[in-house]
Amino acid sequence: MKHLLWVVGLVALGPGIWFLVKFSQSGDVDTGGETTNLIYAGIFLVIALICFGVFFYMRFKEEGDQDISITRL
């Protein structure tokens, strides 16, 4: 499960950065096409952030549970 979150986060990070660069390279912000690039970038970056956050939460929770079980022995 943790590895799947890591992979999905990395896969979502790629298009998020690509759409963000595509939006930043466009000169005219008033047109609708460039605004959709910003929306797509935001969606992909939020997905990546959620996946990485859940991954690190699960990882540190497991490490914390291991420390507690060792001290009880």
N, C-alpha and C positions, 0 to 999 in steps of 0.2 A: 504494500500500500504506500509506504513512504517513497519507494523508488518511482512509483507511478506519479505521485504528486510532484516529485522533482522533475521528471521528464515532461509532464504537462506544463509545469511552470516555465521550463526552458523553451518549450515549443511555443507557448503564448508570448514569451518575451521577445522572440525573433520578429514576428509580425508587428508587435507593439512598437518596437524601436523603428522598424521599417516605415510604418505609417507616420510616426512622429517626425522622422527625417523628411519624408515626402511632404508632410504639411509644412515643415519649417523652410523647405526649399521653394515652396510656391510663393510667388510675390504678392498676388492679390488675395486678400482674405475675404472679400465681399462675396465671392462666388460660392455656390453650395458644394461644389466638388471637393474643395480643400477643407471645408468644415467637416465633411463626412470622414476625411482622413484623420482629423483630430478626434472625432468620436470613436472611430475604430481603434485608434491608438490607445485611447483611454480605456476602452473595454478590454483590450488585450492586456494592458498593463495592470488593470485591476485583477483580472483572472490570475496573472502571474504572481501578483502580490499575495493574493489569498492562498494560492497553492504553496508558495514558499513559507508563508506564515504558519499554515497548518503543518507543513513538514517540520519546521523547526520546533513548533509546540510539541508535536509527538516525539521528536527526538530528545528534547530536554526533559520531557515528562518521563520517558523511559529511563534516562540517566538518573533522574531524581529518585525514581522508584528503586533502582538498583542500589543507590547509596543508602537508602533507608533499610533495605533488607540486609545489607552487610552489617550495619551497626546493631541490628537486633540479635545477631548471633552471639 
